[in-house]
Amino acid sequence: MKPATVIKRETVDEIVKLGGAGLFKCYQCGSCTATCAVAEGLFTSFRRVIKYAQLGIKDKVMSDLVPWLCNVHGDCIKACPRDANPCEILAALRRYQSINYDWTGISAWWNYSSLKAKLVLSFTLSLITMLIISLFHGPIITEYVALDTFIPWQSLILFGGSIISVIAILLLSNAYRMYKLVRGNEKYKVGFLTSIILILRFWIKTEIEALKIPDKRVRILEHLSILIGLGLFILLTVIAILYPHAYNNLTIWIIRYIAVGALLYGVGAPLIKRLKRSSNVHWYYRLFRHSTDWTALILVFLVALSGGLLIIFKDLGMPIIAYAVYTVHLGFVVPFLTLEIPFGKHTHWLYKLIANYVATRRGLVRGEELE
């Protein structure tokens, strides 16, 4: 016999605390789904999961992949007759689901805690990291900048590899928990390779259409800049470890500054806009001011800024300043890797991939292939 659906008031309260203040403004008119660009290409309904949330049906909320299909284009914001801000409700549901995917309980603290608490913990971890580096660094060469002598690559790989291994275990185990929840018992209708082609084609088409609209274009470019910047920084780190002599190549030099510029723009622009109190600021930057939004931007910005300064001082041949900035840079990298990546907003990239994969395998992408 199928177990009875459990309705819990605390589920509703938790979603509201996570940013779903407009939850009970929604009266299920369906304007959000009717105007959504995603709903035009996927057989899905955003108001369904909102109704589950209003009723506090935790098992239904947790098994629904719809919150992850939202790409915050914002058409629903303009169409909603009750100013319920559907995008903001779905963001709260993503936080709620993320908390329940995580078996450690740390994600719950991270999402419910204040911005001040998050920053205190992050900066404390940064200071501890900087103190350890200051006490146990290698020889200081003043004739030229020798970062691999100041902190030997072997030590960096051992320390970084340990952190990355723990993060990988956390992310993969949480991703598996999510997959089991949203996968359910429904049989897949579309093959693996076909589903990949379908979802890529769908999102490319959707984002190209969105790029034609100025306010959407700006936000898409900001997100792309973050992805490009982070991706290039990872690539440069691998090159620096495996081929240290190639790090001074002109092409690599150009890539370094592209990576810094992309990250600083991607996080700096939305950070500045969120700091403004003017009513002229676009609704996206006025709505999405949850503490997790702020922390994600602040930590990435500090990593990018310190990384950029490190590159500049290294290229200028200023050893002492370069070593100091290197210490600060690694100090910011540690909380970003250990707190933000496994428990903060950056987990959303992974969960979105899983949700889109499951949706496509279920046959939710509209098109001739599925008719």
N, C-alpha and C positions, 0 to 999 in steps of 0.2 A: 504494500500500500504506500502511495506517495505521502511523505510527511507533510503536515499542515504548514502553511506559510506563517512565519513568525513576524508579528508586527511589534516594533519596539519604538517607544517614544524617544529613547536616548539616541537612536540612529538619526532622527530628525534634528535633535539638538546639536549633535556633533557636526552634521552637514552645515547647519546654519553658522556654527562657530568657525567653520573652515572657509567661510566667504559666501555661503548660500543665503544671504539676507533676503533676496527676492523670491525665495522658494514659494511662499504662500501668496505672492501677488499673482502667480500663474493660475489661470482658471481654464486651462486646457483648450484654448481656442484653436491651436494648431498653426498659428501664424509663423512660428519659428521653423517648423518643418516645411511649410509651404514656400518659404522664401529662401531656404538654405541651399547653397550651391552644392553642398555635399549630398543632401537628400535628393537632389536632381540626378545624381549619379549612383546613389546607393539606395537599396530598398531598406529604409530605416526610418525611425521616428524618434525625435528628440523628446517629445512631450511624454512618451511612455516612461522613460527612466525618471523624468521629473515627477511623474505621478507616483512611481514607486517610492521616491524620496519623500514626497509629501505624506505618504501613508506610513513611512518608516519601515518598509519591508526590506530588511537588510539582505536576505538571500537573493532577492530579485535585483536589488541595486548592485550587489557584488558580482553577479553573473552577467550583467549588461555591459556590452563593449561599446555602446553608443557614445559615452562621454569622451572616449579616446578618438572617435572619428571626427569630432569637432575640430576645425582648423582656425577658429576664431576670425572668420571673415567679417562677422558683425552684421550681416543683413537682418538677422533675427532681432538684434538690438533696436534697429530702426522700425521694424515691423511690429514689435510687441506693443499692444494697446495698453498694457498695464505697467510698463517700465519695469518688468521683472528681470531684465538683463539675463536672458537665457545663457549666454556665453559664460557669464560669471557663475551661474548655478552649476553649469557643467564643469567649470574649473574646480569648484568646491567638491563636486562628485569625484573628480580625478584625484584630488587630495585624499578624500575619504577612502577611495579604493586603494590608493598607494599605501596608506597606513595599514590596511588590512592584508595587503600582499606581503608586507614585511613581517617576518617571524621574530625579529629581534626586539620589536617594540620601540626602537630608536626613532623610526620614521614618525611614530605617533607624537613623541616629544618634539621632534623637529618641526612638525606641521602645526602643532597646537601652541608651541612656545612663542613668546614675543620676539620681535626683531632684536630688541636689546639683549635678550637671553642668548639668541643665536650668535650675535656678534661678540658677546663676551666670551662664549665658549670657543668660537673660531679664533679670536685674537689671542686667547690664552694658549690655545694649541700652537698658534703661530709663534708666540714668544718662547714657548718651550722648545720648539724646533730650532729657532734662532739661537737660543742659549746652548743647546747641544752642539750645533755647528760651531759656535764661537769657542767652545771648550775643546772640541775634538777634531777640528779641521787639520788638514795637512800643511806642509810648508808654504809660506807666503813668499812668492817670487815677485820682486818689485821691478825687475828689468822689463818684463812684459806680462801680459795677462795670461795666466796659466790656470784656468778653471779646473782642469783635470788633475792638477797637482794640489790645488787648494782643497778640493773634495775629489779623491780618486774615483774614477768611473766604476771600479769594482765595488766600492762602498755604496755608491749611488745606485748601482744596479741591484745590489743585494737589498738595500733598504726600499727602493722603489718597487722592485719585484715582489717583495713581501707584501707591501701595501696593495699593489695591483692584484695580487693573487687573492687576498682577502676580499677585495672589492668584487672581483669576478665571481667568487663563490656566493657572495651576498646577492649580487644582481641576478645571477643565473638561477639561484634557488627561489628568489622572489618572482622572477619571470616565469618559472615553472608553476609556481602556485597560482599566478594570474592565469596562465594558459589553461590549467585544469579547471578553474572557475568559469572562464568564458567559453571554453571549448564545449563543455556539456556532453550530452550523448548524441547530439544531432550528427548525422553522417555528412561528410563533406561531399559537395556536388561538383567541385572543380578540381582538376589536377594541380599538382604543385607548381610546375613551370608555367602553366596557363594562368594560374592565379597571380604569379609574380608579374607577368606581362600585363595582365588586366589592371592590377592596382597601380603599377608604374604609369601606365598610359592614362589612367583616370586622374591621378594626382598631377601629372605633368599638364594635362589639359586644363584641370581646375585652376592650377596656379598660374598658368599662362593667361587665362581669362581674368584672374584676379589682378595680375600685373597691369592690366589696362586701366584699372581704377586707382587714382593717385594715393589715397590713404592706405589702401591694401598693399600697393606696391612698396610703399615705404616700410611697412612692417615685415613683408616678405624678405626684402633686402636686408633688414636688420637681422632676421633669423638666419638667413643664408650666410651673412658675414660672420656670425658666431660659429656656425658649422665649419666654414672654410678656415677661419682663424684657428680653431681648436685642432682641426684636421692637419693643418700645416705645421703647427707646433709639435704635434705628435710625430709627424714625419721628420721634422728637423731634429728632434730628440733622438730618434732611431739612427739617423745619419751621423749625428755627433758621437754616438756610442760606437757604432760599427765602423764608420769611416771618418775619424776625427780630422784627418788631413784635408778631406773634401769640404770641410765646414767653411773654409775661407774662399771657396770657389765663388766667382762673380754671380753665377746663377743662384747659388745657395744664399748669398748675401741679399740678393733681390727678394727671394722668397721669404727671408727673415722679416724684412720690413713690410712685405705684403701681409704676412701673418699678423704682425703687430697692429698694422693699420686696420685690417679687417675686424679684429677682435675689439679694438678700442672704439671703432664706429658702431659695431654690432651691439655692444653693451653700453657704451657711453651715451649714444643718442637717446635710447629709451630711458636711461637713468636720469639724464638731464630733464627730459620731458615729464617724468614722474615727479621730479622735485618742484616743478612749476605748479603754482596754485591757480593759474589763470583758467577761466572758463573756456578760453579759446583752444586749450590743449585738447587733442582728440580724445574721444570717450575711452579708447583702449587704454591709454596711459592714466586716465582718471579712475577707471574701474579696477584694473589689475594692480592693486597695491597691497596685496596680502604679504605678510612677512616673508614668505618663501620666495615671492617675486623679487623683493628687495635684496634678500640675501644672495640669491643666485646672481643677480646683476653685480652686486658689490664685490663678491669674491672673484668673479671672472674679470671684472674691471681691474682689481688690484693685481691679479696674476698677469694680465696683459700689460698693465702699466709698468710693473716692476720688470717684466720680461723685456719690454721695449727699452727701458733705461739700461738694463744689463747689456743688451746688444749695442746700444750707442756707446757706452763707456768702454766696452770691449773693443769696438772698432776704433775708438779714439786713443786706445792704448793707455788707459788710466787704471792701473792694477788695483790700488787700494780701494778706490771707489767702486770698481767693478766687483771686488770680492764682497764688499759690504752689501751692495745691491743684490748680488747673487744669494747671499744669506737671507735677505729680506724676501726675495723672490721665492725661494724654497719654503720659507716660512708661510707664505700665502698659498703655495701649491698644496701643502699638506692638509689643511682643513678643507680645501676645495675637493681634494681626492677622497678624504676619509669621511667627510660629512655631507657635502653637497651632492657629489656623484651618486653614492648609494642610497641616500635618504631624502634628498631635496628635489627640486624641480627638474633636475637633469635626468632623473629616472624616467620622466615622461616620454623621452625620445624612445626608450626601449619598449615601454608599454604601448605606445602608439603603433610601433611596428608590429607587435603581436596582435593587437586588435584589428589592424588592417589586414593582416594575413588571415586571421580566422574569418573575418567578414567576407573576404574574397573567396576563400575555400568553401564557405557556406553558400555561395552563389548570390551574394547581395549586390554585386556590381551589375547595374543595368546595361543592356547591350544585346546585340544580335547573338553573341556567343552563348548567351544563357537562355535564349528564348526557345 
